[in-house]
Amino acid sequence: MDKVFKALADPGRRRLLDQLHQDNGQTLTALCGHMDMTRQAVTQHLQQLEAANLVAIVWQGREKLHYLNPVPLHEISQRWIGKFERNRLGVLHDLKKKLEGDENDKT
């Protein structure tokens, strides 16, 4: 998970992920067309995203296509965001029921 956080720390890598989210399965050339950095810099960022398992590679003939892998982001959401939201959502649900006058409903 450390590799995922490190990969997400860079705004250029986040832009690459956004670009893949918008149009998944792009070549390096296509990705470079949307970025204001050199081809070598984009390649290095993609390597870090691959190492963090945020980008998956599929070869189609001679083309190397890059795909967004949302699984690590989902795991972060579940582990680091979800646990903080559960309590707050439970409290809001209880408050809603109390304000509606249905204190016996614990669903």
ChimeraX commands (.cxc) that place a marker at each C-alpha (Angstrom):
marker #1 position 0.00,0.00,0.00 radius 0.5
marker #1 position 3.00,2.31,0.51 radius 0.5
marker #1 position 3.71,2.17,-3.23 radius 0.5
marker #1 position 0.14,3.27,-3.95 radius 0.5
marker #1 position 0.39,6.28,-1.65 radius 0.5
marker #1 position 3.78,7.19,-3.12 radius 0.5
marker #1 position 2.40,6.92,-6.65 radius 0.5
marker #1 position -0.60,9.08,-5.77 radius 0.5
marker #1 position 1.60,11.74,-4.16 radius 0.5
marker #1 position 2.71,13.10,-7.54 radius 0.5
marker #1 position 0.32,15.37,-9.48 radius 0.5
marker #1 position 1.65,14.14,-12.84 radius 0.5
marker #1 position 0.84,10.53,-11.97 radius 0.5
marker #1 position -2.61,11.56,-10.76 radius 0.5
marker #1 position -3.16,13.31,-14.11 radius 0.5
marker #1 position -2.15,10.10,-15.91 radius 0.5
marker #1 position -4.66,8.14,-13.83 radius 0.5
marker #1 position -7.33,10.74,-14.61 radius 0.5
marker #1 position -6.51,10.44,-18.30 radius 0.5
marker #1 position -6.82,6.66,-18.16 radius 0.5
marker #1 position -10.09,6.97,-16.26 radius 0.5
marker #1 position -11.41,9.21,-19.01 radius 0.5
marker #1 position -10.20,6.95,-21.84 radius 0.5
marker #1 position -8.89,3.58,-20.69 radius 0.5
marker #1 position -6.47,1.50,-22.76 radius 0.5
marker #1 position -4.18,4.19,-24.18 radius 0.5
marker #1 position -0.75,3.85,-25.74 radius 0.5
marker #1 position 2.24,5.79,-24.46 radius 0.5
marker #1 position 2.01,8.07,-27.49 radius 0.5
marker #1 position -1.64,8.87,-26.76 radius 0.5
marker #1 position -0.90,9.56,-23.10 radius 0.5
marker #1 position 2.03,11.82,-24.00 radius 0.5
marker #1 position -0.31,13.88,-26.16 radius 0.5
marker #1 position -2.29,14.86,-23.06 radius 0.5
marker #1 position 0.67,15.58,-20.81 radius 0.5
marker #1 position 2.99,18.57,-20.67 radius 0.5
marker #1 position 6.11,16.50,-20.03 radius 0.5
marker #1 position 8.62,14.53,-22.04 radius 0.5
marker #1 position 7.97,11.00,-23.26 radius 0.5
marker #1 position 10.69,9.76,-20.91 radius 0.5
marker #1 position 9.01,11.44,-17.91 radius 0.5
marker #1 position 5.64,9.91,-18.81 radius 0.5
marker #1 position 7.33,6.51,-19.14 radius 0.5
marker #1 position 8.90,6.86,-15.69 radius 0.5
marker #1 position 5.58,7.87,-14.14 radius 0.5
marker #1 position 3.83,4.92,-15.80 radius 0.5
marker #1 position 6.50,2.57,-14.42 radius 0.5
marker #1 position 5.80,3.80,-10.89 radius 0.5
marker #1 position 2.06,3.41,-11.46 radius 0.5
marker #1 position 2.67,-0.13,-12.71 radius 0.5
marker #1 position 4.83,-0.91,-9.67 radius 0.5
marker #1 position 1.98,0.27,-7.44 radius 0.5
marker #1 position -0.44,-1.92,-9.45 radius 0.5
marker #1 position -2.49,1.15,-10.40 radius 0.5
marker #1 position -1.89,0.57,-14.12 radius 0.5
marker #1 position -2.08,-2.73,-15.95 radius 0.5
marker #1 position -0.39,-3.39,-19.29 radius 0.5
marker #1 position -1.91,-5.34,-22.17 radius 0.5
marker #1 position 0.00,-5.98,-25.37 radius 0.5
marker #1 position -2.04,-5.87,-28.59 radius 0.5
marker #1 position 0.34,-6.87,-31.31 radius 0.5
marker #1 position 3.14,-4.31,-31.14 radius 0.5
marker #1 position 1.11,-1.80,-29.12 radius 0.5
marker #1 position 1.41,-1.58,-25.36 radius 0.5
marker #1 position -1.92,-0.43,-23.90 radius 0.5
marker #1 position -2.20,1.04,-20.41 radius 0.5
marker #1 position -5.31,0.39,-18.34 radius 0.5
marker #1 position -6.37,1.84,-15.02 radius 0.5
marker #1 position -6.57,-0.76,-12.24 radius 0.5
marker #1 position -9.02,0.61,-9.64 radius 0.5
marker #1 position -8.52,-2.24,-7.13 radius 0.5
marker #1 position -5.75,-0.57,-5.05 radius 0.5
marker #1 position -7.81,2.65,-4.90 radius 0.5
marker #1 position -10.82,0.66,-3.69 radius 0.5
marker #1 position -8.68,-0.99,-1.02 radius 0.5
marker #1 position -7.51,2.41,0.19 radius 0.5
marker #1 position -11.08,3.60,0.26 radius 0.5
marker #1 position -12.17,0.60,2.30 radius 0.5
marker #1 position -9.27,0.69,4.72 radius 0.5
marker #1 position -8.58,4.38,5.20 radius 0.5
marker #1 position -11.73,6.25,4.25 radius 0.5
marker #1 position -14.53,3.77,4.85 radius 0.5
marker #1 position -13.71,3.14,8.50 radius 0.5
marker #1 position -13.93,6.85,9.27 radius 0.5
marker #1 position -17.18,7.27,7.36 radius 0.5
marker #1 position -18.99,4.29,8.95 radius 0.5
marker #1 position -19.20,5.90,12.39 radius 0.5
marker #1 position -20.30,9.23,11.04 radius 0.5
marker #1 position -22.95,7.64,8.83 radius 0.5
marker #1 position -24.20,5.58,11.77 radius 0.5
marker #1 position -24.53,8.71,13.91 radius 0.5
marker #1 position -26.36,10.55,11.12 radius 0.5
marker #1 position -28.72,7.60,10.65 radius 0.5
marker #1 position -29.48,7.50,14.39 radius 0.5
marker #1 position -30.04,11.28,14.46 radius 0.5
marker #1 position -32.38,11.06,11.48 radius 0.5
marker #1 position -34.45,8.34,13.16 radius 0.5
marker #1 position -34.57,10.29,16.41 radius 0.5
marker #1 position -35.67,13.48,14.67 radius 0.5
marker #1 position -38.31,11.54,12.77 radius 0.5
marker #1 position -39.58,10.14,16.08 radius 0.5
marker #1 position -38.70,6.53,15.34 radius 0.5
marker #1 position -36.22,5.80,18.15 radius 0.5
marker #1 position -37.12,2.09,18.26 radius 0.5
marker #1 position -35.85,1.47,14.70 radius 0.5
marker #1 position -32.21,0.42,14.90 radius 0.5
marker #1 position -31.74,-0.52,11.20 radius 0.5
marker link #1:1,2 radius 0.2
marker link #1:2,3 radius 0.2
marker link #1:3,4 radius 0.2
marker link #1:4,5 radius 0.2
marker link #1:5,6 radius 0.2
marker link #1:6,7 radius 0.2
marker link #1:7,8 radius 0.2
marker link #1:8,9 radius 0.2
marker link #1:9,10 radius 0.2
marker link #1:10,11 radius 0.2
marker link #1:11,12 radius 0.2
marker link #1:12,13 radius 0.2
marker link #1:13,14 radius 0.2
marker link #1:14,15 radius 0.2
marker link #1:15,16 radius 0.2
marker link #1:16,17 radius 0.2
marker link #1:17,18 radius 0.2
marker link #1:18,19 radius 0.2
marker link #1:19,20 radius 0.2
marker link #1:20,21 radius 0.2
marker link #1:21,22 radius 0.2
marker link #1:22,23 radius 0.2
marker link #1:23,24 radius 0.2
marker link #1:24,25 radius 0.2
marker link #1:25,26 radius 0.2
marker link #1:26,27 radius 0.2
marker link #1:27,28 radius 0.2
marker link #1:28,29 radius 0.2
marker link #1:29,30 radius 0.2
marker link #1:30,31 radius 0.2
marker link #1:31,32 radius 0.2
marker link #1:32,33 radius 0.2
marker link #1:33,34 radius 0.2
marker link #1:34,35 radius 0.2
marker link #1:35,36 radius 0.2
marker link #1:36,37 radius 0.2
marker link #1:37,38 radius 0.2
marker link #1:38,39 radius 0.2
marker link #1:39,40 radius 0.2
marker link #1:40,41 radius 0.2
marker link #1:41,42 radius 0.2
marker link #1:42,43 radius 0.2
marker link #1:43,44 radius 0.2
marker link #1:44,45 radius 0.2
marker link #1:45,46 radius 0.2
marker link #1:46,47 radius 0.2
marker link #1:47,48 radius 0.2
marker link #1:48,49 radius 0.2
marker link #1:49,50 radius 0.2
marker link #1:50,51 radius 0.2
marker link #1:51,52 radius 0.2
marker link #1:52,53 radius 0.2
marker link #1:53,54 radius 0.2
marker link #1:54,55 radius 0.2
marker link #1:55,56 radius 0.2
marker link #1:56,57 radius 0.2
marker link #1:57,58 radius 0.2
marker link #1:58,59 radius 0.2
marker link #1:59,60 radius 0.2
marker link #1:60,61 radius 0.2
marker link #1:61,62 radius 0.2
marker link #1:62,63 radius 0.2
marker link #1:63,64 radius 0.2
marker link #1:64,65 radius 0.2
marker link #1:65,66 radius 0.2
marker link #1:66,67 radius 0.2
marker link #1:67,68 radius 0.2
marker link #1:68,69 radius 0.2
marker link #1:69,70 radius 0.2
marker link #1:70,71 radius 0.2
marker link #1:71,72 radius 0.2
marker link #1:72,73 radius 0.2
marker link #1:73,74 radius 0.2
marker link #1:74,75 radius 0.2
marker link #1:75,76 radius 0.2
marker link #1:76,77 radius 0.2
marker link #1:77,78 radius 0.2
marker link #1:78,79 radius 0.2
marker link #1:79,80 radius 0.2
marker link #1:80,81 radius 0.2
marker link #1:81,82 radius 0.2
marker link #1:82,83 radius 0.2
marker link #1:83,84 radius 0.2
marker link #1:84,85 radius 0.2
marker link #1:85,86 radius 0.2
marker link #1:86,87 radius 0.2
marker link #1:87,88 radius 0.2
marker link #1:88,89 radius 0.2
marker link #1:89,90 radius 0.2
marker link #1:90,91 radius 0.2
marker link #1:91,92 radius 0.2
marker link #1:92,93 radius 0.2
marker link #1:93,94 radius 0.2
marker link #1:94,95 radius 0.2
marker link #1:95,96 radius 0.2
marker link #1:96,97 radius 0.2
marker link #1:97,98 radius 0.2
marker link #1:98,99 radius 0.2
marker link #1:99,100 radius 0.2
marker link #1:100,101 radius 0.2
marker link #1:101,102 radius 0.2
marker link #1:102,103 radius 0.2
marker link #1:103,104 radius 0.2
marker link #1:104,105 radius 0.2
marker link #1:105,106 radius 0.2
marker link #1:106,107 radius 0.2
view
